Amino acid sequence: MRRLLCPVCTAVLLSATPAMSAAPDAGLAPATTVAPSDAGTPAPADPPIAPERLAEARALVPPLLLYGQLQPVVGTWVEYTVRSKQVTFPVRAAVVGETPRERDTLYQVELDYQTAPRALIIAWVARAGTGRAVVERLAITVPPNTPVAIPVDLLADHAALRGTPVRQRDTDVRAGPFAGKGREETFRLESGQQMTVVTAARVPVFGVESLRDAEVTWTAQKSGTGARPSLDAVPLSLPRLPVP
């Protein structure tokens, strides 16, 4: 169950200790919001992440955001069924708030893991226009515990975190509420594990219809509007500490 609750949970709860730090001087370069490049101009490379920090950094970005693209329409939600050999449970993802700023807009995205105990993961994601999304902060609350939050500062779709692309093709989603044309991509991680994602623009929030690896499958089941924030307390802010 700990694995299925998303590695984010473990990463956030342990991030206050030096051993799990994600400080830039420990190998994670801070991200900057990337604006769309002009035609004919190569896009800048993603900030480097030290190889020994890849797993830690990957745990900080929710997989739906890592392999999808944020569609920031406040109030929209999509519910997934998460399945493994051991357990099945729903996760509802929603965009529940936005804060315009001088250079970009900060969106509040919530993922409600309807497990026992129930867990709520909140990501504050910055995006400038149609530029790439940056996960600025992350929080988790598992009642009755106090919510905790840490800074993240990572590109949501960082190429090193996604893995090496090994296959891309057009596909058809043949059943369910999001049936129609889609795009399938497969990525290979350093461990040899593969992640396959099917995206479709008609799926709200992340554009992800399904996501699967060797152990877990996420499948979008339904969607709607009217989502509101579930976070009802100010999270305790924990610093990212450098490795001694």
C-alpha positions in Angstrom: 0.0 0.0 0.0 2.8 2.4 0.8 4.1 2.1 -2.8 0.6 2.6 -4.3 -0.1 5.7 -2.2 2.5 7.3 -4.6 6.1 7.8 -3.7 5.3 11.5 -3.2 3.8 10.6 0.2 7.1 9.0 1.4 9.2 11.7 -0.1 7.3 14.5 1.6 7.1 12.9 5.0 10.8 12.1 5.0 12.1 15.3 3.3 12.9 17.0 6.6 15.8 14.6 7.1 19.2 15.2 5.4 19.2 11.7 3.9 16.1 12.5 1.8 16.9 16.1 0.9 16.2 17.6 -2.5 18.3 20.7 -2.2 19.9 22.1 -5.3 23.3 21.7 -3.9 22.5 18.0 -3.3 22.1 17.4 -7.1 18.8 18.9 -8.0 19.0 22.1 -10.1 16.1 24.5 -9.5 13.7 24.8 -12.4 12.7 27.9 -14.2 9.5 28.5 -16.1 10.2 27.9 -19.8 8.4 30.0 -22.3 7.6 28.5 -25.8 10.6 28.9 -28.1 10.5 30.8 -31.4 10.2 28.7 -34.5 13.6 27.4 -35.5 15.1 28.1 -32.1 16.1 25.0 -30.1 14.4 24.7 -26.7 16.9 25.0 -23.8 17.9 21.8 -22.2 16.2 20.8 -18.9 18.3 21.7 -15.8 20.5 18.8 -14.9 19.8 16.4 -12.1 22.6 14.3 -10.6 22.1 10.6 -11.4 22.1 9.6 -7.7 19.2 12.0 -7.1 16.9 10.9 -10.0 14.8 8.5 -8.0 14.3 11.1 -5.2 13.4 13.8 -7.7 11.0 11.5 -9.6 9.2 10.7 -6.4 8.4 14.4 -5.9 6.4 14.9 -9.1 3.0 13.1 -9.2 3.1 10.6 -12.1 0.0 12.1 -13.8 1.7 15.5 -13.9 5.1 14.0 -14.9 3.7 12.1 -17.9 0.8 14.5 -18.8 0.4 18.2 -19.4 -1.5 20.4 -17.0 -4.7 21.7 -18.4 -5.4 24.5 -15.9 -9.1 25.0 -15.9 -10.2 25.7 -12.4 -13.0 23.5 -11.1 -12.3 20.6 -13.5 -11.7 17.1 -12.1 -11.0 13.6 -13.4 -11.2 10.4 -11.4 -8.9 7.4 -12.0 -9.1 3.8 -10.9 -5.7 2.7 -9.6 -5.1 -1.1 -9.8 -2.4 -3.5 -8.7 -2.3 -7.2 -7.8 -3.0 -6.3 -4.2 -5.5 -3.4 -4.2 -7.8 -1.2 -6.2 -8.9 2.3 -5.2 -9.9 5.7 -6.8 -7.9 8.8 -7.1 -9.6 12.1 -8.0 -7.4 14.9 -9.5 -8.7 18.4 -9.7 -7.6 22.0 -10.4 -9.0 23.9 -7.4 -7.4 27.3 -7.5 -5.3 29.9 -9.4 -3.3 32.9 -8.3 -2.2 35.3 -11.1 1.3 36.7 -10.6 3.5 39.2 -12.5 5.2 36.6 -14.7 3.0 33.5 -14.5 0.0 31.9 -12.8 0.2 29.6 -9.8 -2.4 26.8 -9.8 -3.4 24.6 -6.9 -3.8 21.0 -8.0 -5.1 18.3 -5.6 -5.0 14.5 -5.8 -7.3 12.8 -3.5 -6.2 9.2 -2.8 -9.4 7.5 -1.5 -7.5 4.8 0.5 -7.4 3.8 4.1 -6.1 6.1 5.5 -7.2 8.7 3.0 -4.4 10.9 1.6 -4.5 14.3 -0.1 -1.6 15.5 -2.1 -1.5 19.2 -3.1 0.8 20.5 -5.8 1.3 24.3 -6.5 2.2 24.5 -10.1 3.4 27.6 -11.9 2.9 28.2 -15.7 3.5 31.2 -17.9 1.0 31.3 -20.8 1.4 28.1 -22.8 4.9 27.5 -21.3 5.9 24.4 -19.4 4.7 23.8 -15.9 6.9 24.0 -12.8 6.0 22.2 -9.5 6.9 24.9 -6.9 5.7 23.2 -3.7 4.1 20.0 -2.6 2.0 19.1 0.5 0.5 16.0 1.9 -2.2 15.6 4.5 -3.3 12.3 6.1 -5.9 13.1 8.7 -5.7 13.5 11.6 -2.0 14.5 11.1 -1.0 18.1 10.4 -0.4 18.7 6.7 3.3 19.2 5.7 4.8 21.0 2.7 8.2 21.2 1.1 9.6 23.3 -1.8 10.2 21.2 -5.0 11.1 23.6 -7.9 11.1 21.0 -10.7 9.8 21.0 -14.2 6.7 18.9 -14.2 7.7 17.1 -17.4 11.5 17.1 -16.9 13.0 14.8 -19.6 15.4 13.0 -17.1 12.5 12.2 -14.8 10.3 10.8 -17.5 12.9 8.4 -18.8 14.1 7.6 -22.3 11.4 7.5 -25.0 11.3 4.1 -26.6 8.0 4.2 -28.5 5.5 6.8 -29.7 2.4 6.1 -31.8 -1.2 7.2 -32.4 -3.8 4.9 -30.8 -7.5 4.5 -30.2 -9.1 4.5 -26.8 -11.8 1.9 -27.6 -14.0 2.1 -24.5 -15.1 4.3 -21.7 -16.0 7.9 -21.4 -12.9 9.1 -23.2 -13.1 6.8 -26.2 -11.6 8.2 -29.4 -8.2 9.1 -30.8 -5.2 9.2 -28.4 -1.4 9.2 -28.3 0.6 6.4 -26.7 4.2 6.9 -25.4 6.5 4.5 -23.6 9.5 5.5 -21.5 12.3 3.4 -20.1 13.8 4.2 -16.7 17.4 3.5 -15.6 16.2 0.3 -13.8 14.8 -1.1 -17.1 11.2 -0.5 -15.9 8.9 0.9 -18.5 6.1 3.4 -18.2 3.4 3.7 -20.9 1.0 6.6 -21.0 -2.0 7.3 -23.2 -2.9 10.9 -23.6 -6.0 12.6 -25.1 -6.9 16.2 -25.0 -10.5 15.5 -24.0 -9.4 14.2 -20.6 -9.3 17.2 -18.2 -6.6 18.2 -15.7 -3.6 16.3 -17.1 -4.8 14.9 -20.5 -3.9 11.4 -19.3 -6.3 8.6 -20.2 -4.2 5.8 -18.7 -0.8 5.2 -17.2 0.8 1.9 -16.5 4.0 0.2 -15.5 4.7 -3.4 -14.5 2.9 -3.1 -11.2 0.3 -0.4 -11.3 -2.3 0.9 -13.8 -4.2 4.2 -13.7 -7.3 4.5 -15.9 -9.5 7.6 -16.2 -13.2 6.7 -15.4 -15.1 9.9 -15.2 -14.8 13.7 -15.0 -16.7 16.8 -14.2 -16.6 20.4 -12.9 -17.3 22.2 -9.7 -14.2 21.0 -7.8 -13.2 23.0 -4.7 -10.2 22.9 -2.4 -10.1 20.0 0.1 -7.1 21.4 2.0 -8.6 23.0 5.1 -5.4 23.8 7.1 -2.2 25.7 6.5 0.6 23.1 6.0 3.6 23.0 8.2 6.5 24.1 5.9 9.6 21.9 6.0 12.9 23.0 4.5 14.9 21.0 2.1 18.2 20.3 3.9 21.5 19.7 2.2 23.3 16.4 2.5 26.1 16.7 5.0 
